[in-house]
Amino acid sequence: MLQVKTEEKEKGGRARLKRARIKMGETLEKKKKGFQMPHVFVIMFIIMILVTILSYIVPNGQFATDESGAINPDEFSYIENDDPISFQDFFSALYTGFVNGATIMGSLLLCSGSLGILNHTGALSVGITKLSEITKGKNIIAIIIFYLYFAGMNILGAGEGVYPFFPIVTSLVMTLGYDRLVAGGTIMFAATAGFACGMVNMFTTGISQEMVGLPIFSGIGYRFIVFLILATIGFVGLMLYIRRIKKDPSKSYVADEYQAQLAELKAKEEAGESGEKSNFTWREAVALIAFVILCIWLAYGCLVLSFSLAQFAAYYVVYAIFIAFIFKINPNQFCQVFSQGAAQVMTAALAIGLAQSVMVLLKQGKIMDTVVYALGNSLDGMSPMVTLLILFLFVTAFNFFVVSGSGKALMMMPIMSPLGKMLGINQQVMVLTYQLGDGITNMFWPGGGLISCSLCGINYGKWLKMSWKVFVTMIVSAYILIAIADAINYGPF
């Protein structure tokens, strides 16, 4: 009799699980009413059109450059653009942008394919299950671990190098009972704090300090304080959202999906599918230990050996081959799984190419130098505090159009450096102003936010609703930190 009741309970649990899955599928297939945020490709294409139109309205100009290509801010001239953007040039920029973005795109596809192999082994999900067992259901510890990981990697300037982790971590966070916006916040708030502080970020801080004659990564102590403040703001915002949806799932910004997700998790539990112990064997242990070693090695490579994205991709592929050997994945299956892993980030890879296409049009339209020159003239005679505020806001706004941190550094620092000397603002403060202006909105503006959201499966409009207060708080705090830096004469010069 007891066995019969147990079987009936299991059948009932499975039936509820099936109904929950059907409900979840129906929910996700419903057509949303009202305004929908355009696809990332549409937004990038609109920006390209806007840049093209402005190239015929804004006067064309350029700064003189020396033999090394450095801009001379004292020599600017308006010019006639002998090669204006034509109909053919506009569409050719798509190809050129994809070629220019090939390094990032190729690295992203290779890394994501390699992580697809790891995901196929189940080592990560089994490891998370084991972590849940160890922490006795305190899943917030897993969130903290993920948060620290993304913050740490972006302190090193990993940037696009961690894109392949986004879909994997999103899936894992959702299995812990949180919605996908929690996953997005865990990833993107942490990445923002790490990248923006610029402690050992060669792509922004390193380039900027080298250009203005500062020791590379000097002033790291104050930047660590900046990191702690920004990371705390992001984490508190994330925890407040978690408390809100745990108390009332209907208050999630993806409530329909989240409630269906919780119903499925509950049905799994009742069906006895979630109470099993993790099958954590030596293979999973070796895979995860090797992954930790990989992360440490890549961090060391960024900091000491000046690794580029090529080295990132190379070691990911080596790792994928290693775990394929451990889990006895044959070559044909390896190629299939690798392709599936790479396909997960294809939208993001194409979006990167489109972002580079915007840069191609900006350069051909010859309006970038004109904008920077007008800014320099408008700031002449203003107080340092007002100048720093305007510069900070300008870099923040400019980041909407030009997402490349190193590219903006090459454009902005030759102007910001002499401006700081004229106004008595030391060079370290100017670098900090640039760094924070560049880094905080990378995951908020469409250029980076849309790519990140697409990797996490998040609607960009929902992300803005969930995150805008956190980013505004970060921006306000960043300016206060810049003002304090100027007041204490943050050096060296």
N, C-alpha and C positions, 0 to 999 in steps of 0.2 A: 504493500500500500504506500509506504513512504517513497519507494522508487517511482511509482506511478505519479505521485504528487510532484516529485522532483522533476520528472520528465515533462509533466504538464506545465510546471513553472518555467522550465527552460524554453518550451515551445512558445509559451506566452511572451516571454522576454524577447525571443527571436522575432515574433510577429510584431511586437512593438518597435523593435529595431528596424524591421523592414518598413513599417509605416513611417517612422521618423525619417528614414532615408528618402522615401518617396516624397514626404512633405518638404524636406530640405531641397530636393531637386526641383519641385514645383515652385518653391519660393525663389530659387535662384533664376528660374526661367521666366518669372513674371516681368513684364515690361514696366519699367518705372515711369510714373507720370511726372510731368513737369520738366524743368530744365535739367539737362544732362551735360556734364563737363565734356567738352570735345576730346576726342582721342589725342594722345600725345603727338601723333603725326600731323594732325590737323593744326594743333597749336604751333608746332615748329614751322609748318608751312606758312601760317599767318604771319609769324615773326619774320620769316624770309621776305614775304611780300612787303611788310612794313619797312624793313631795312632798305629794300629796293626803292620804294617810294621816297623815303627820306634822303636817299643818295642824290635825288634830283631836286630836293628842296634845300637841304643843308649845304652851305658852301663847302666845296672840296678844299682840303688843305693837308699839309704834312710838315712834320718837324724834320730838320736836318739831322743826319746821323753820321757817326764817325765810322772808321774802318771796321770796328767790331760790331756795328749795328746799333749801338747805344744812342738813345735820343738826346739831342741837344735842346733843352727847353728854351734857350735864348734865341733860337733860330727857327721861326715858323713862317710859312708863306702860304698864301692862298694860291691855288693852282687850278688850271683847267684839267679836268679829267679826260685824258686822251682815250680812255678805255671804259666808258660808262657801261653800266649793267644793261645788257640787251636781253631780249626774250630768250635767246639761245644761252647766254651766260647764266641766266637765272636757273635754268634747268641743268646746265652743265655743272653748276655749283653743287648739285646733289651728288654727282659722281665724285667731284673733287673732295667734297666733304667726307664722303665715305672712304676715299683713299687716305685723307689726312687723319681720319679716326681709326684707320685700320689697326694700329698698334693696340689701342684700348679695346676695340671690338674683338680682335683676335685673341687677346689675353682673356677677355671676359668669356668667350666661347670655350676656350681651352680649360679655363678654371672651372666653369660651370659643368662642362662635360666630365671633368675629373671628380667633382663633387657628386655628380650623378652616379658615378661608380660607388662612392662611399655610401650614398643614400640607398642604393640598390642592395648593399650588403645588410642593411638594417642596423648597422653598428650604432649610428647616432640615436635612432629611436629606442633601441634597447638600452643604450647608455642613459637616455633621459628617463626611461622607466626605472632603471636601477637607481638613478639619482632620486626619483620620487619615493622609492622604497626606503632609501637611506634617510631621506629628510622627513619620512612619515607623512607625506601629503602636503608638506609645506612647499608648494610649487613656486612660491615667490622667490625661493633660493635660486631656482633655475633661471628666472627672469633676471635676477641680479648678476648671475654668471654671464648670461648673454649680453647684458648691458655693459659689463666691464670689458668683455671681449671686444665689442664693437668700438667702445671708447678707446681702448688700448691700441687697437690696430690703426685707428684714425689719428691718434697722437703721433704715430709713425708716418702719417701721410698716406696710408694705404689707399684711401679714396675708392676708386672703381675696383680695386683689387679684392674688396669684400662683397661686391655685388653678387657673386654666385651663392653666397650664404643666405641671401635674403629669402628666397622661396623655401629653402629647407627649414630655416629657423621659424618662418611664419607657420609652416605646417606643424612644427613641434610645439610652438606656443599655443596653437589652437587645440592640440590634443591635451594640453594641460588645463583646458577649461576657460580660456580667455578668447576674446574675439580677435579678428585679424588686425584691428587698429591698435590693440595692445602690442602685438608683434611689431607693427610699424613703428610705434613709439619707442619700444625697446631698442630697435635697430637705429632709427633715425635721430632720436634725441641724443643717444649715446655717440653716434657718429658725428653729430654736429658739435658737441662739446669737445670731442677729441680733436677733430680737424681744425676747428676755429681757434683753439688755444695756441696751436702752432708750436708746441714745445720742441719737437724734433721733426717738424714737417719740412723736408727739403724742397717740396714743390712750391711752397709759398714763403714760409719764414726763411728758409735757407737761401733761396734765390734773392729775396728782398734784402736780406742782411748783406749778402755778398755784393749786391749792386750799390749799396750806400756805404760800403767800407766797414761794416761791423763784423766782429768775430762771429762765425757761424754758430747759431743756437745760443748766443749770449743772451742774458736776461731770462734764463730758463726758470729761475725761482719764481718770478712774478707771473710768468705764464702758467706755472703749476697752480698758483692761486686762482688764476682765470679759469683754468680747467675745473677745479673743484667747485667753483661757483656755478658755472654753466652746467656741469654734470648734475649738480644738486637740483637746479631749477628743472631740468628735464626729468629727473627721477621723481621729484615731488609731483610734477604734473602728471606723470604716468601713473603713480600710485593713487592719485585722486580719481583718475578715470577708472582705474581698476576697482576701487572701492564703490564707485558709482554704479558700474554695470553688475558687480557681484551682488549689490544690494537690490538692484532692480534691472534685470536684463533688458527690459523694454527701453531703457535709457541709452542703450548702446546706439551708436550712429549707424550700425549695421544690424539693427535689432532683429529683423526677419531672419537673416542668416544665422545670427548668434543664437536665437531661441531654438531654431531648428537644430543647430549644432549641439546645444545642451541636451535637447531631447534625444538626439542620437547617442550622445555619451551616456545618458541615463539608461537608454535602452540596452546599450552594450553592457553596462554594469549589471542590469537585471538579467541579461542573457548569460551572464558569467563570462563575458569576453574581455572585461577590463580588470578582473581581479586576479589574473594569472601572474605568477612570478616571472620576472624577466629571464629569458634564456641567455644569460651573459656568459659566453664561453671564452676560451683563451683567444679565439680569433677576433672577437669584438674588442677584447682588452688590448690586443696588439694593434688593431686598427686605430683605436682612440688614442693610445699612447703615442703611436707614430704620428697621428694628427697633431697632438700637442707639440711634439718635437718639431714638426713642420712649421707650426705657427711661431715657435721660438726662433727657429732658424731664419725664417723670413723676416722676423722683427730684427734680429741681429744683422741680417743682410741689408735691411733698409737703413739702419743706424750707422753701421760700420763699413759695409762693403758696397754701399750705393747701388743696391739692387734696383733694376728697372722693372717694368711690367713683364718684360721678356723673361727675366729670371723668375718672377712670380709664377708665370704660366709653366715654365720648364719644370719647376719643382712640384707643382700640382700634378703634372702628367706623370712624373716619376713616382709620386705617391700613389696615383691611381693604378699604375702598373704593379706596384708592390702589393697593394691590398687585393688586386685581382688574382695575384699569385697565391696569396694567403687563403682567399675564399674559393680558389679553384674555378675562376670564371674563364671560360674558353675564349679565344680571340674573337670569334664571330659574335658571341654574346657581349663581349667587352665593347665592340664597335657599336652594336645596337644601343646598349645602355648609355654609352658615351654620347651618341648622337641625340638621344632623348634628353639627357642632361643639358646639352648645349642648346637644344630647342627651347628650353624653358626661359632662356634669356634672350631669345632672338628679337623680340620686340624692343627690349632695352638696347640691344646692340644696334639696331637700325635707328633708334632714337638718338644714340650717340653720334652716328653718322650725320643725321639731320642737324644736330647742334653744331657740328663742325661746318656744315654748309652755311649756317648763319655767319660764322666767322669768315668764311670765304667771301661772302657778299659784303661784309663790313670792310674788309681790306680792299676789295676792288672798288667799292663805292667811295673810298677815301674820305670818309666823314668821321672816322674814329679820332684822328688827331685834332680835327676841328672842335669836337666836343670837349676834349681834354684841354685844349688851348683856351677856350671860352671859360672853362671852370677856373683856370689859373688866374686869368684877368679879373674875374668877379670876386676873388678872395683877397685881392691886393688891398692892404690897409685894415683888414679886420683883425679883431682880437684872436689870440691863439685858441681860446675855448670855442668861439664861434666857428673858427676855421676848422678845428678838429671835428665839430659836430657836422658841419657841411660835408667835409671830406668823408667822414664815416657814412653818412647817409647816401652820399653820391656813389661810393664804392658798393654799398648795399644795393642801391637801385641798379647800378651798372651790372651787377651780378645777374640781374634778370636776363640780360642780353648775352653777356659773355661769361660762360660758366667755367672757363678754364682759369684756375687760380694762378698758374705759372704764366699764362698769357696776359692776364691783367697785371701781374707784377711787372712784367717787362714793359707794359704800357704806362702804368701809373707811377711806379717808384721814381723814374727819372724826372717826373714832375713834382711829386710829393717831397722828394729829398731837398731840392733847392728851396722849395716853398717853406719847408721847416726851418732851414737855415735863415731865411729872410725874417721869419717871425719869431725866432728864438726857441723853436720847438726841437728838441733833440731827435736824432734819427731813430732811436729805439722806439720812441712814442709814435713816430710816423709809420714805422713798420707794424707796430701793434695795431694802429688804426686801420691800416690796410688789411691785416690778417683777419681781424674781427669782422670788418665790413665784407670781406670775401667769404668767410666761412660759415657764418650763422644762417644765412638763407639758402645754402646749397640744397637742403632737403625741403625747402619751402617754395621757392620760385619754381616755375614749371621746368626749367632746364634740367635740374637734378631731381626735383620732387616728383615729376611725372614718371621719370625712369624708375626711381625707387618704388613708387606706388605700383607701377606695373609689375615689378618683380615680386611685390608682396600681394598682388591681386587686390589692391585697394583702390576704390574710386577716389580720384584726386580731390573732388569737391568734399567728400566725407573727411578726408585727411585734413583739409584746411579747417573745417569746422572743429575737429578734435584738437588740432595742434596750434591754432593761431595765438592763443593766449600764452602758451609756453614760448613761442618764438618772439612775440612782442616783449615778454618779460626778459628774455635773453638779450634782445636788442637794447632795451633800456639799461640793463645791467652792464652790458658791454661798454656803452658810452660812459657810464659812471666809472668803470674801471679805467677807461682811457683818460678821463679827467683826473683821476687819482694818480695815474702814471705820470701825467704832465706835472701835477702839483709836487710830486716827490722827486721830479727830475730823473725819472726812470732811465737808467743807462745800461751799458756804456754808450757814449755818443757815437 
